[in-house]
Amino acid sequence: MSETWTPALVALGFAMTLGAIGGGLTRIGPWYRNLRNPAWKPPDWAFGPVWATIYTFCIVSAVVAWNAGDAAGRIALIAAYALNAPLNVAWTVLFFRAERPDWAFVELVFLWLSIVVLVAVSLSLSGFAAALLMPYLAWVTVAGFLNRAIVRLNGPFGVA
């Protein structure tokens, strides 16, 4: 396999794995359906296509940044994605599996900050790569406001 394709295939595999894990951990069951949501919440069907688009942009961003970077830049890029990925999954676990939107909101702050780090690292390698991550940052920002609204409309959580 050509070295030209290796970063793209690694990024694709990483994003597909992360997406599959997140999708597999998401439960749209009675607990979720009974939550009160703000009127501006996007419809449930929109989340899949939005995340698919975000992951596609992340793949392209990672490849562009990788190709623009030197060894130190590439190590920083891998570290930024390694920080971001578990935080991305942790939010899903806390919100959907633990049924704790309050904890998920706190965790989302760290997820958001990890995206800022990812943007900063990518920017040090390529402005275009960083720009491709802005929809991710924007979506998680919106998700933060939505998460907070769900906590306010439904809390307290964890009370039997």
JOBELMO-V193001 format. One record per residue. RES is the residue in one small letter. SS is DSSP state (H for helix, E for strand, L for the rest). PHI is phi as a letter, one per 40 degrees, with the letter a starting at -180 (* if undefined). Layout:
res->RES ss->SS phi->PHI
res->RES ss->SS phi->PHI
This chain:
res->m ss->L phi->*
res->s ss->L phi->c
res->e ss->H phi->c
res->t ss->H phi->c
res->w ss->H phi->c
res->t ss->H phi->d
res->p ss->H phi->c
res->a ss->H phi->c
res->l ss->H phi->c
res->v ss->H phi->c
res->a ss->H phi->c
res->l ss->H phi->c
res->g ss->H phi->c
res->f ss->H phi->c
res->a ss->H phi->c
res->m ss->H phi->c
res->t ss->H phi->c
res->l ss->H phi->c
res->g ss->H phi->c
res->a ss->H phi->c
res->i ss->H phi->c
res->g ss->H phi->c
res->g ss->H phi->c
res->g ss->H phi->c
res->l ss->H phi->c
res->t ss->L phi->c
res->r ss->L phi->b
res->i ss->L phi->b
res->g ss->L phi->b
res->p ss->H phi->d
res->w ss->H phi->d
res->y ss->H phi->c
res->r ss->H phi->c
res->n ss->L phi->c
res->l ss->L phi->c
res->r ss->L phi->c
res->n ss->L phi->b
res->p ss->L phi->c
res->a ss->L phi->c
res->w ss->L phi->c
res->k ss->L phi->c
res->p ss->L phi->c
res->p ss->L phi->c
res->d ss->H phi->d
res->w ss->H phi->c
res->a ss->H phi->c
res->f ss->H phi->c
res->g ss->H phi->d
res->p ss->H phi->c
res->v ss->H phi->c
res->w ss->H phi->c
res->a ss->H phi->c
res->t ss->H phi->c
res->i ss->H phi->c
res->y ss->H phi->c
res->t ss->H phi->c
res->f ss->H phi->c
res->c ss->H phi->c
res->i ss->H phi->c
res->v ss->H phi->c
res->s ss->H phi->d
res->a ss->H phi->c
res->v ss->H phi->c
res->v ss->H phi->c
res->a ss->H phi->c
res->w ss->H phi->d
res->n ss->H phi->c
res->a ss->H phi->c
res->g ss->L phi->c
res->d ss->L phi->c
res->a ss->H phi->d
res->a ss->H phi->c
res->g ss->H phi->c
res->r ss->H phi->c
res->i ss->H phi->c
res->a ss->H phi->c
res->l ss->H phi->c
res->i ss->H phi->c
res->a ss->H phi->c
res->a ss->H phi->c
res->y ss->H phi->c
res->a ss->H phi->c
res->l ss->H phi->c
res->n ss->H phi->c
res->a ss->H phi->d
res->p ss->H phi->c
res->l ss->H phi->c
res->n ss->H phi->c
res->v ss->H phi->c
res->a ss->H phi->c
res->w ss->H phi->c
res->t ss->H phi->c
res->v ss->H phi->c
res->l ss->H phi->c
res->f ss->H phi->c
res->f ss->H phi->c
res->r ss->H phi->c
res->a ss->L phi->c
res->e ss->L phi->f
res->r ss->L phi->b
res->p ss->H phi->d
res->d ss->H phi->c
res->w ss->H phi->c
res->a ss->H phi->c
res->f ss->H phi->c
res->v ss->H phi->c
res->e ss->H phi->c
res->l ss->H phi->c
res->v ss->H phi->d
res->f ss->H phi->c
res->l ss->H phi->c
res->w ss->H phi->d
res->l ss->H phi->c
res->s ss->H phi->c
res->i ss->H phi->c
res->v ss->H phi->d
res->v ss->H phi->c
res->l ss->H phi->c
res->v ss->H phi->c
res->a ss->H phi->c
res->v ss->H phi->c
res->s ss->H phi->c
res->l ss->H phi->c
res->s ss->H phi->c
res->l ss->H phi->b
res->s ss->L phi->a
res->g ss->H phi->c
res->f ss->H phi->c
res->a ss->H phi->c
res->a ss->H phi->c
res->a ss->H phi->c
res->l ss->H phi->c
res->l ss->L phi->c
res->m ss->H phi->c
res->p ss->H phi->c
res->y ss->H phi->c
res->l ss->H phi->c
res->a ss->H phi->c
res->w ss->H phi->c
res->v ss->H phi->c
res->t ss->H phi->c
res->v ss->H phi->c
res->a ss->H phi->c
res->g ss->H phi->c
res->f ss->H phi->c
res->l ss->H phi->c
res->n ss->H phi->d
res->r ss->H phi->c
res->a ss->H phi->c
res->i ss->H phi->c
res->v ss->H phi->c
res->r ss->H phi->c
res->l ss->H phi->c
res->n ss->H phi->b
res->g ss->L phi->c
res->p ss->L phi->c
res->f ss->L phi->b
res->g ss->L phi->g
res->v ss->L phi->c
res->a ss->L phi->c
